[in-house]
């Protein structure tokens, strides 16, 4: 029985160590995109961390949404805004923290900004709050995959 307990303890320790190494590898690969949705009126609260490796794979393969042929045909037409957006995406990692846009309309508030290497989108509307955070390196990499203009 003592050998079994020792074997079980060692196996459990290896399992925990493996998870720690896996989580470290996920962060080293590119971090985590987080989505946090709260509806205080309905009592809904969702916090979803998504490894950037999963986001990269979904964008590269088209995920479950688009067949690869359609993904390759995506062409973003930004018109006169294209040079500005291209410049922002290309300089996103190197530029200091900034606010791209902030709009306040009564009880509604939207803010898109960069903070500590993370592009953040905050939306507040009455009882609903949405927070999305994506590492800037992932934004640049995946924008280049999705749009031929970069």
C-alpha positions as CSV (number, residue, x, y, z in Angstrom):
1,X,0.0,0.0,0.0
2,X,2.9,2.4,0.8
3,X,4.4,1.8,-2.7
4,X,1.0,2.5,-4.3
5,X,0.6,5.8,-2.3
6,X,4.2,6.8,-3.2
7,X,3.6,6.0,-6.9
8,X,0.3,7.9,-6.8
9,X,1.9,11.0,-5.2
10,X,4.7,11.0,-7.7
11,X,2.2,10.6,-10.6
12,X,0.1,13.5,-9.2
13,X,3.2,15.7,-8.8
14,X,4.2,15.0,-12.4
15,X,0.7,15.8,-13.6
16,X,0.7,19.1,-11.8
17,X,4.2,20.0,-13.0
18,X,3.1,19.2,-16.6
19,X,0.2,21.6,-16.3
20,X,2.5,24.3,-15.0
21,X,4.9,23.8,-17.9
22,X,2.0,23.8,-20.4
23,X,0.6,27.0,-19.0
24,X,4.0,28.6,-19.1
25,X,4.4,27.5,-22.8
26,X,1.1,29.0,-23.7
27,X,2.1,32.4,-22.1
28,X,5.5,32.2,-23.8
29,X,3.9,31.5,-27.2
30,X,2.0,34.8,-27.1
31,X,-0.1,35.1,-24.0
32,X,-3.8,35.0,-23.6
33,X,-6.7,36.9,-25.1
34,X,-9.4,37.6,-22.5
35,X,-13.1,38.2,-22.9
36,X,-15.1,39.3,-19.9
37,X,-18.9,39.9,-20.3
38,X,-21.1,40.9,-17.4
39,X,-24.8,41.6,-17.4
40,X,-25.7,42.8,-14.0
41,X,-29.4,42.9,-14.7
42,X,-29.5,39.2,-15.7
43,X,-26.8,38.1,-13.3
44,X,-24.6,36.8,-16.2
45,X,-20.8,36.8,-15.8
46,X,-18.5,35.1,-18.3
47,X,-14.7,35.3,-18.2
48,X,-13.0,33.5,-21.0
49,X,-9.2,33.3,-21.3
50,X,-8.2,32.1,-24.8
51,X,-4.6,31.2,-25.5
52,X,-3.2,33.2,-28.4
53,X,-2.0,29.9,-29.9
54,X,-5.7,29.0,-30.4
55,X,-6.5,32.4,-31.9
56,X,-3.5,32.1,-34.3
57,X,-4.7,28.6,-35.3
58,X,-8.2,29.8,-35.8
59,X,-7.1,32.7,-38.0
60,X,-4.7,30.6,-40.0
61,X,-7.1,27.8,-40.7
62,X,-10.3,29.8,-40.8
63,X,-11.5,28.2,-37.6
64,X,-14.9,26.8,-37.7
65,X,-16.4,29.8,-39.3
66,X,-14.9,30.2,-42.8
67,X,-13.6,27.6,-45.3
68,X,-10.0,28.2,-46.1
69,X,-10.8,29.4,-49.6
70,X,-13.0,32.2,-48.2
71,X,-10.4,33.1,-45.6
72,X,-7.8,33.6,-48.4
73,X,-10.3,35.9,-50.3
74,X,-10.7,38.3,-47.4
75,X,-9.7,41.8,-48.6
76,X,-10.3,44.6,-46.2
77,X,-11.2,47.9,-47.9
78,X,-10.7,50.8,-45.5
79,X,-10.6,53.5,-48.2
80,X,-9.0,56.7,-47.0
81,X,-8.4,55.2,-43.5
82,X,-6.1,52.5,-44.8
83,X,-2.8,54.3,-44.4
84,X,-3.6,55.3,-40.8
85,X,-4.8,51.8,-39.8
86,X,-1.8,50.1,-41.5
87,X,0.6,52.5,-39.6
88,X,-1.1,51.8,-36.3
89,X,-1.0,48.0,-36.7
90,X,2.6,48.1,-37.8
91,X,3.7,50.4,-34.9
92,X,1.4,48.9,-32.3
93,X,4.1,47.0,-30.4
94,X,6.6,49.8,-30.4
95,X,4.4,52.8,-29.6
96,X,3.7,53.9,-26.0
97,X,0.3,53.4,-24.3
98,X,-2.4,55.4,-26.0
99,X,-6.2,55.8,-26.5
100,X,-7.3,55.1,-30.0
101,X,-10.9,56.1,-29.5
102,X,-13.2,56.9,-26.6
103,X,-16.9,57.7,-26.9
104,X,-19.3,58.7,-24.2
105,X,-23.0,58.9,-25.0
106,X,-25.2,59.1,-21.9
107,X,-24.8,55.8,-20.1
108,X,-23.0,54.2,-23.0
109,X,-19.2,54.3,-23.0
110,X,-16.7,52.7,-25.5
111,X,-12.9,52.9,-25.2
112,X,-10.3,51.3,-27.4
113,X,-6.7,51.7,-26.1
114,X,-3.3,50.2,-25.7
115,X,-2.0,49.6,-22.2
116,X,1.2,47.6,-21.2
117,X,1.5,45.8,-24.5
118,X,-2.2,44.8,-24.7
119,X,-4.9,46.2,-27.0
120,X,-8.1,46.7,-24.9
121,X,-11.7,47.3,-25.8
122,X,-14.1,48.3,-23.0
123,X,-17.8,48.7,-23.6
124,X,-20.3,49.8,-21.0
125,X,-24.0,50.1,-21.7
126,X,-26.5,50.3,-18.9
127,X,-26.2,47.0,-17.1
128,X,-23.9,45.3,-19.6
129,X,-20.1,45.5,-19.5
130,X,-17.7,43.9,-22.0
131,X,-13.9,43.8,-21.7
132,X,-11.7,42.3,-24.4
133,X,-7.9,42.3,-24.1
134,X,-5.5,41.0,-26.8
135,X,-1.7,41.2,-26.8
136,X,-0.5,43.7,-29.5
137,X,1.8,41.2,-31.0
138,X,-1.2,38.9,-31.8
139,X,-3.2,41.8,-33.2
140,X,-0.4,42.7,-35.7
141,X,0.3,39.1,-36.6
142,X,-3.3,38.2,-37.2
143,X,-4.2,41.4,-39.0
144,X,-1.4,40.7,-41.5
145,X,-2.9,37.2,-42.0
146,X,-6.4,38.5,-42.6
147,X,-5.7,41.6,-44.6
148,X,-3.6,41.9,-47.8
149,X,-3.3,45.7,-47.2
150,X,-0.6,45.1,-44.5
